[in-house]
């Protein structure tokens, strides 16, 4: 059984920084983890790149020049190439890893890739066929909680990814070390519907009252979206996030249970009656 994280989220939410920090943390604690970059525009990496990254097969700028496409069109072409290559170079690369290896896929930030285009959905379905347990890690910049309209937009994007990808899902508020005012953070980690609705109604015109109520009910009352804060400056924060993801993908649950001898458990004298 292999394990994988699919790291997604809006551009600038800190996905690559998260991947490099998680890699360094796992190196420190002696845990093997491999990071795969799926961004065809990426040139500089802050972590050792596992597998052959997609940019070695199709570099975004070359695609844009050759096919006369813009940035989004070029990226979609590259990602469709990834989808078409699932049984070719992707499978060849996956064969280099053992059944119990742990992969992190650092994805591009274009939200259409995880909201309505099937590329990533087909990619994770292929991983599952290869006996990988996969979890989505959705990053949202913590600065979004300073503006309730941005936060609701981020929640809707997360919900769209949940529906599209149909995978265990962990939402993370990234860059917590850069957030100045943390006084109302609890209202956003586990969204409190009445508070969010009051704030949203202040920002929007009265004609949007019913829409606001429907959005907040979806986010809050059904408990579909909650967030884990992540401060990459604190090892305990990274460890906590990793432990939550491990639970989602059942990491280590199929390992053999080690039972100590009675002498080891009770100091050599056996159990006390």
C-alpha positions, 0 to 999 in steps of 0.5 A, a space after each residue: 500500500 502506497 500513500 500520497 498527498 495531493 497538495 492543491 489550493 489557489 496560486 500563492 497559498 504556499 503549496 511549494 513552501 508547505 511541501 519543502 517544509 514537510 520534506 525537511 520535517 520528515 528528514 529530521 524525524 527519519 521518515 521517508 517522503 518523496 515530493 513530486 512537482 506537477 507544475 509545468 512552469 516550475 523551474 526552481 525547487 526547494 526540495 529534491 524532486 522525485 520522479 521526472 517532473 512534467 516540465 522535463 517533458 513539456 515546459 510551459 513557456 515552450 508550449 505557449 510559444 509553439 502553440 500560440 497559447 496564453 498561460 492558462 491555455 498552455 498549462 491546460 495543454 500540459 496537464 492534459 498531456 499528463 492525463 494522456 501519459 498515465 499509462 506511459 511515463 507516469 507508470 514507469 516512474 511509479 514503478 521506482 517506488 515501493 508499496 509503502 512509499 509516501 508521495 506528495 504531489 505539488 500541484 499548479 494553482 489554477 483552480 479549474 484543475 481541481 474544481 471542474 476539469 477532470 485531469 486531477 480526478 483521473 490522475 488520483 483515480 490512476 493512483 488508487 488503481 496503483 494501490 495508493 491511499 490518496 488524501 487532498 491537502 487544500 491550502 488557503 492563505 490565512 490572510 483570507 480570514 481578514 475579509 469574509 468575502 474572500 474566506 467564503 470564496 475560498 470555502 466554495 473552492 474547497 467544496 468544489 474540490 471535495 465534490 470533484 475529487 471525491 477524496 479524504 480532504 484536509 483544509 489548511 490555513 497556511 502562513 499563520 506566522 504572517 497573520 497579525 490579528 488572530 483574535 477571531 481565528 476560531 470563527 474561521 477554523 470551525 466556521 460559526 454560521 451566525 458570526 459569518 452571516 452577520 459579517 457577510 451581510 455587512 459587506 453585501 447589499 440586502 438583495 444578497 441576503 438569501 444567497 448569503 444565508 444559503 452559502 453560510 449554511 453550506 459552509 457552517 451548519 453542515 460542517 463540511 468545511 473546517 481548517 487546521 492552522 499551519 505555522 511553518 515556523 513551529 515544528 509542533 504545528 507541522 507535526 500536528 498537520 501531518 498526523 491529521 493527514 496520516 489519519 485520513 490516508 490510514 498511514 501505518 495502520 497496516 503495519 505489523 503490531 509489535 507485542 512486547 514480552 511480559 518481562 519488558 512490559 512489567 519490568 521483569 516480574 510479570 503482571 501484578 495480580 
